[in-house]
């Protein structure tokens, strides 16, 4: 369905995408890309206007708090967790958008300068690859030190959740943790590993967290105010 056919004049710039793993309609707002609407494969698009009307207040609040702005691609990427910085260089698109990492550490991005979202998508895929390189090993090391075991680990590109733990001890970590200082990334990992023992946030849970992260209260506060690169939103 063409998003332009949704007859809701109050809607901000938006895009609608079907996803095979989506179980319900999901809304995500960004000041650079607008409203992103994800729907299940078999969702009937004729119901989408009603769903959006139901969430109108939330959408308008997001638009008010975070006005639309032009997407500016970064000149470099710095990962505190990896203690590395990569310089970015943009060149005209050839046959298709592509990203190349040189042995010098410089990253070349071939993209259409009039479509910065192309470059951003390449960068986010690259970030995920870096996260897959470093987060599993670090997480395993934290698990061994704390002696808190887990069933499985997956790395996701989530918007606002840094980690989660299911009842079967399957843990998910956000690939954006590579933008965290090491002590804060480990704090998130300890938090989720403690959920393998206690699924709630009771006093017993925080006592377990404190056992493995004596400075957890300060780390919690730092995670709340941590500023990630603006272009990541």
N, C-alpha and C positions, 0 to 999 in steps of 0.2 A: 504493500500500500504506500502510495506517495504521501509523505507527511504533510505536504502542502494541501492535501484534500481534507484534512481534519479541520472542520469549520469552527474553530475556537479562536477568535481574534485576540484574546488575551495571552495566548501561548507564546513563550519566547522561542527563539530559534531552536529547532529540535530535530532529532533523527530517531527513527524507529527501526529496531533490528530484531529478528527472530533468533532464538538460541535453543539448541536442542536440549540443553540441560535446565532451561528455565521452567519452573513449575507455576509461576505466577508472574504478573506484570511487575516489573521493577523499574523504578525511576531514579535517575542520578542526574544531578545538576552540576555544571561547571561553568565558571564565568568566561571560559575561553571557547568551550564547545557547545554551551547551551544545555538543553534538556535531552538526556539520553534515555530512551524508552526501550526496554528489553521485554519481549513477549515470548511465550511458549510457541513451539512450532505450529500447534493446532489451534492457537488462539484465534477467535473470530474478530477481525479488525473492526467490524461494525460496532463492537462494544467498547472500543478504545476511547472514543470521546466521553462516554459516561465515566470511565475509570479516571480519566484526566480531570473531569469536573469534580469528582469526589476528592481529588488531591489538589484542587485549585489553590486553596489557602497555603498549603505547604510550598507549592511551586512559586507562588507570588512572593512569599516570604524569602525564599532563596534568591529570587531575582532582585529583591530589595536589598538584602544583605550583601550580595555579591554581584554587582552590576557587570554586564557583559563588557569584555575588554578584548583587544586584539591579542592573538596568540603570538608571543615572542619566543622563538626558540633559543636555547642556551648557547653560550659560546664555549662552555666547558661543563664537565660533570665531575663533581667531587664526591667520593664515597669515604666518609669518616671510618666506617667499619673496615673497609679494605685499605684505608690509608693511601688512596691513589686518586689522582686527578687526570682526566683525559681532556685534551683540547679538541674542539669540534670545528670542522671546516665544511662549509656547504658549497656544493658545486651543482651545475645544471643537471637535470635528470636526463639520462640517456634513453635506454629502451624502457626502463621501469625504475621506480624508486628503489634505492639500495643503500646499505650501510656497510662500510669496510673499516676494519680496525688495522692500522699499520703497525709494524714492529716497533716503530718509534713511540707508540702509545697514542698517536693522533687518530681521530676518527673522521673519516670522510663520508659525508652524506650527500648522495645524489638525489635531488628532489626538485619539484616545481616550486619556485619561490613564492608563487601566488597561492600555494596550497600548503601552508605550514603544518596542517594536521597530518600530512603525509610523513613529514620529517619526524613529528612527535610520535607517530605510531612506530616508526623504525627505532626510535630511541627507547621507547617503552619495552619493545621486544628485546632490545639489547640489554636493558636493565634486568629483565627477567632472566636472561642467560647468565648474567653475572651473579644474580642471587642464587641460581641453581648451582653455581660453582662453589659458593662459599657458605651459604646458610646451612645446608645439611651437615657438613663436617663440623661446623661450630656447634650446631644443635646436639649432635652426637656427643661431642666433648662435654657439653654442659650436662647432658643426661648421665654420662659416666661419672662426672665429679659429684653430682647430687645423688647419684644412685636412684634416680627416678626414671623408670622405663616407660616406653610408649609403644603403641602398636604400629603406627605408620606416620609418615610426615609428607606433607605436600606444600608446595610453594605457590601462592596465588597472587594475582594482581588485584588486591582489594582496595577499596577507596578509603575506608576509615577504620577498619578493624585490623589491629596489628597482629593478632593471633587468636586462635580458638582451639578448643579441645572438645571432642565429642565423647559420649558415654563409653564408646568402645576404645578410647584412648588414641584415636586418630587426631593428629594435630596439624593445623594449618598455620603457616606463617606468611606474612605479607612480604612481597619482594622488595618493598620500599624500606625494609629494615637495613638495607645496605647504606642508607642515608643516616642511620643512627650511629652515635658513638658506640664503641664496643660494649661499655658497661650498661648502656640502655638496651641494646639488642639482647644482651644476656639476661637482663631483667625481664624482658618480655618472654624469653624462652623459659626462664625459671617459673614465671607465673603460669604458663600453660602446662608445664610439666607437673606443677603442684596440683593442677586440676585432674591429673590422672589418679590422684589419691582422694581429693575432695572436690566435688563438682560445683560447690557453692562458694560464696565469699564470706563465710562465717569467721569467727575469731580463730577457730582451729586452722582454717585455710591460711589466714594471714600469719599465724604463728609458724606454719610450715614454710611459707615464703620467707619470713624473717630468718629462719634457720639457715637458708641457703643464700640469702641476700640481706645482710644486716642493715644495709642502707636503702632498703626498698621504698620507704616513704618518700625520701628525696628523689629517688629514681622515678617513682610514679608521677610526682609533680613535674619533673623535667620532661617526661614523655608527653604530658598534657600541653606543655607550652612549646614543645620542639617545633621549629619552623622548617618545613621541608621546602625545596625549591618550588617557587610559585608555578612554574610551568608544568609541574607534576599533577596539579589539581585538575 
